[in-house]
Amino acid sequence: MSATVREPRAPRTSNATRRKLVHGGLTFVALAYVAILVLAPLVGIIWQAFQPGWDMIKATLTSPDVTHAFKLTAIITAITLVVTTFFGVIVALVLTRDRFPGKALVSAFVDLPLAMSPVIVGVMAVLLFGREGVFTDFFTARGIEILYAVPAMTLVTIFICIPFVIREVAPVLDELGTGEEEAARTLGASSFQTFRRVTLKNIRWGLLYGIALSTARSIGEIGAVAIVSGGITGQTETATLYILRQFDQYGDAEGFIVAMVLALVSIVLLIAIETFKRRQQKVRET
């Protein structure tokens, strides 16, 4: 009898190869997701903005309505960043360093602007400062105009941007603990010196990312601002409201140009922070 000849088995895929395939597949899915939902729309906006040519871009960016819209957006954003940064760091320190009744409830309220529609925020402002509002008589008697003016636009923007600095700084404080701060106090540093030289230095990257997110959210806010601003051209019209008006009036070219500028501002800010962070890390490693 002749012995049965067995065909050689194909080599099985090793665990390392399977891990590489899985990792490669997940990487491809992640890159495709980002490309389709983030990069493709951004490229589309830039393409549409450059379609009319440089003359159209120059005319749009130098028109009085656009320059005023950019200026108003910058003012609201600057005030929002000062308020949310200052109080955001304080709230993050309180939530991570102190224990008090209702702490969990306060932490939940911090995230409320993220769960609430901006339109509802605008309606809340109308109820507080509009006709027969809770605070209307108080400000009217003093000649202060809140609704359909810059104060209301700034207030709703601050409310919407409250969580970003807090939620970027608080996890960093939790991870760092209090060891370095207690050591500084033991060596005779005051509370302010400890904060400036130890705490602020350690949270700077989380703080910068929170500021960047607040900036992007502030310049892009439209829902709440549209309700409380009145949309008065040349007076209470921000850059996003200008874009909305242009698309309503079939001025797509102008709308795409201003949208491109706002998008580039946010992108440049995030890239600058990430680049500076990497350079600082390289300096420390060397």
C-alpha positions in Angstrom: 0.0 0.0 0.0 1.2 3.4 -0.8 1.3 6.0 1.9 -1.2 8.8 1.7 0.6 12.0 0.9 -0.7 15.0 2.8 -0.7 18.4 1.3 1.2 21.0 3.4 -1.0 23.3 5.4 -0.9 27.0 4.6 0.8 28.8 7.4 -1.6 30.4 9.9 -1.6 34.1 10.3 0.4 35.0 13.4 -1.0 37.0 16.2 1.4 39.9 15.4 0.2 40.0 11.8 -3.5 40.0 12.9 -2.8 42.8 15.3 -1.2 44.8 12.5 -4.1 44.2 10.2 -6.6 45.2 12.9 -4.6 48.3 13.7 -4.2 49.2 10.1 -8.0 48.7 9.5 -8.9 50.9 12.5 -6.4 53.6 11.4 -7.9 53.6 7.9 -11.5 53.9 9.3 -10.4 56.8 11.6 -8.6 58.7 8.8 -11.6 58.1 6.5 -14.0 59.4 9.1 -12.0 62.5 9.7 -11.5 63.1 6.0 -15.1 62.7 5.1 -16.7 64.6 8.0 -14.0 67.3 8.7 -11.5 67.8 5.8 -13.9 67.4 2.9 -16.3 70.1 4.0 -13.4 72.4 4.9 -11.8 71.9 1.5 -15.2 72.5 -0.1 -15.5 75.8 1.7 -12.0 76.9 0.6 -12.7 75.9 -3.0 -15.9 77.8 -3.1 -14.4 80.8 -1.5 -11.6 81.0 -4.2 -13.9 80.4 -7.1 -14.9 84.0 -7.7 -11.2 85.1 -7.7 -9.0 87.4 -5.6 -10.9 90.6 -6.6 -14.1 89.2 -5.0 -12.2 88.1 -1.9 -10.6 91.5 -1.5 -13.9 93.3 -2.0 -15.7 91.1 0.5 -13.1 91.3 3.2 -12.8 95.1 2.9 -16.5 95.9 2.8 -17.8 97.9 5.8 -20.4 95.2 6.8 -17.7 92.5 6.9 -15.1 94.6 8.7 -17.8 95.5 11.3 -18.9 91.9 11.6 -15.3 90.8 12.2 -14.7 93.6 14.7 -17.9 92.8 16.7 -17.0 89.0 16.7 -13.5 89.8 18.0 -14.9 92.0 20.8 -17.4 89.4 21.9 -14.8 86.6 21.7 -12.2 88.6 23.7 -14.7 89.4 26.5 -15.9 85.8 26.5 -12.3 84.5 26.8 -11.4 86.8 29.7 -14.5 85.8 31.7 -14.5 82.1 30.9 -10.8 81.7 31.5 -10.7 83.6 34.8 -13.8 81.9 36.3 -13.2 78.6 34.5 -9.9 78.1 36.3 -11.5 79.1 39.6 -14.3 76.6 39.2 -11.9 73.9 38.1 -9.8 74.4 41.2 -12.9 74.4 43.5 -14.3 71.2 41.9 -10.9 69.3 42.2 -9.5 70.7 45.4 -12.5 71.3 47.7 -15.2 69.2 49.2 -18.6 70.7 49.8 -22.3 69.7 49.8 -23.8 69.8 46.3 -20.4 69.4 44.5 -21.8 66.7 42.1 -24.7 69.0 41.3 -22.4 71.9 40.5 -20.3 69.7 38.3 -23.4 68.6 36.4 -24.5 72.2 36.0 -21.1 73.0 34.4 -22.0 70.7 31.5 -25.5 72.2 31.1 -24.6 74.5 28.2 -23.3 71.5 26.3 -26.6 69.7 26.6 -28.8 72.7 26.0 -29.7 74.0 22.5 -28.3 77.5 21.9 -31.8 78.6 20.8 -33.1 77.9 24.3 -30.2 80.0 25.7 -31.4 82.9 23.5 -35.0 82.4 24.6 -33.8 82.5 28.3 -32.1 85.8 27.6 -35.2 87.2 26.1 -37.3 86.2 29.1 -34.7 87.9 31.4 -34.0 91.1 29.5 -36.8 91.4 27.0 -40.1 93.2 27.3 -41.5 92.6 30.7 -38.4 90.6 31.6 -37.2 90.0 35.1 -34.4 92.5 34.9 -35.8 94.8 32.2 -37.0 97.6 34.5 -33.7 97.6 36.5 -31.6 98.2 33.4 -34.1 100.4 31.6 -34.2 102.8 34.5 -30.4 103.2 34.2 -30.4 103.7 30.5 -28.7 100.4 29.8 -29.7 98.4 26.7 -29.2 94.7 27.1 -31.4 92.9 24.5 -30.7 93.4 20.8 -27.3 94.9 21.7 -23.8 93.7 22.4 -24.3 92.9 26.2 -26.9 90.2 25.4 -24.8 88.8 22.6 -21.9 88.6 24.9 -23.8 87.1 27.8 -25.3 84.2 25.8 -21.8 83.5 24.2 -20.3 83.4 27.7 -23.0 81.0 28.9 -22.4 78.6 25.9 -18.6 78.7 26.4 -18.6 78.1 30.2 -17.7 74.3 30.1 -14.6 74.3 27.8 -11.9 75.7 30.1 -13.3 73.9 33.1 -13.5 70.5 31.4 -9.9 70.9 30.0 -8.3 72.1 33.2 -10.1 69.9 35.8 -8.8 66.5 34.6 -5.2 67.9 34.6 -5.6 69.1 38.2 -7.0 65.7 39.2 -4.0 63.9 37.6 -1.4 66.3 39.1 -2.8 66.0 42.6 -1.7 68.5 45.4 1.9 67.2 46.1 3.8 70.0 44.3 1.4 72.7 45.6 1.8 71.5 49.2 5.6 71.4 48.8 5.6 75.0 47.6 3.6 76.1 50.6 5.9 74.2 52.9 8.9 76.2 51.4 7.1 79.4 52.2 5.4 80.3 49.0 2.1 82.2 49.3 -1.1 81.0 47.7 -0.7 83.4 44.8 2.9 82.4 44.3 2.0 78.7 44.4 -0.7 79.2 41.8 1.5 81.3 39.5 4.6 79.2 39.7 3.3 75.7 40.2 -0.4 75.3 39.4 -0.6 77.6 36.4 2.6 76.1 34.9 1.2 72.6 35.2 -2.2 73.3 33.7 -1.0 75.6 30.9 -1.6 73.1 28.1 -5.1 72.2 29.3 -5.8 75.9 29.8 -4.6 76.7 26.3 -6.7 74.0 24.7 -9.7 75.2 26.7 -9.1 78.7 25.4 -8.8 77.5 21.9 -12.1 75.6 22.1 -13.8 78.6 23.6 -12.5 80.8 20.9 -13.7 78.5 18.1 -17.1 78.1 19.8 -17.4 81.8 20.4 -16.7 82.9 16.8 -18.9 80.2 15.5 -22.0 80.8 17.7 -25.1 81.7 15.8 -28.3 80.2 17.4 -28.4 82.2 20.6 -26.8 85.3 19.1 -29.3 85.4 16.3 -32.2 85.6 18.8 -30.8 88.3 21.1 -29.0 90.4 18.5 -31.8 91.5 16.2 -29.5 91.0 13.3 -29.1 94.7 12.6 -26.6 95.1 9.7 -23.7 97.2 10.7 -24.6 97.2 14.3 -25.4 93.8 15.9 -24.4 91.5 13.0 -21.5 89.1 13.8 -19.5 87.2 11.2 -21.7 84.2 11.5 -24.9 86.2 11.2 -23.4 87.9 8.1 -22.8 84.5 6.6 -26.4 83.5 7.3 -27.7 86.7 5.8 -25.7 86.3 2.6 -27.0 82.8 2.0 -30.5 84.0 2.6 -30.0 86.7 0.1 -28.2 84.4 -2.4 -24.8 86.0 -1.7 -23.1 82.6 -1.6 -19.7 83.9 -2.6 -19.4 86.4 0.2 -20.7 83.8 2.7 -18.1 81.2 1.7 -15.3 83.8 1.9 -16.2 84.9 5.5 -16.8 81.2 6.5 -13.4 80.3 5.2 -11.8 83.1 7.3 -13.5 81.9 10.5 -12.5 78.3 9.8 -8.9 79.2 9.2 -8.7 81.2 12.5 -9.8 78.2 14.5 -7.4 75.8 12.6 -4.4 78.1 12.9 -5.0 78.6 16.6 -5.1 74.8 17.3 -2.1 74.1 15.1 -0.1 76.9 16.8 -0.8 75.5 20.2 0.0 72.0 19.2 3.3 73.1 17.5 4.4 75.1 20.4 3.6 72.2 22.8 5.7 69.8 20.8 8.6 72.2 20.6 8.5 72.6 24.4 8.5 68.9 24.8 11.6 68.5 22.5 13.4 71.2 24.5 12.7 69.4 27.8 13.9 66.1 26.3 17.1 67.6 25.1 
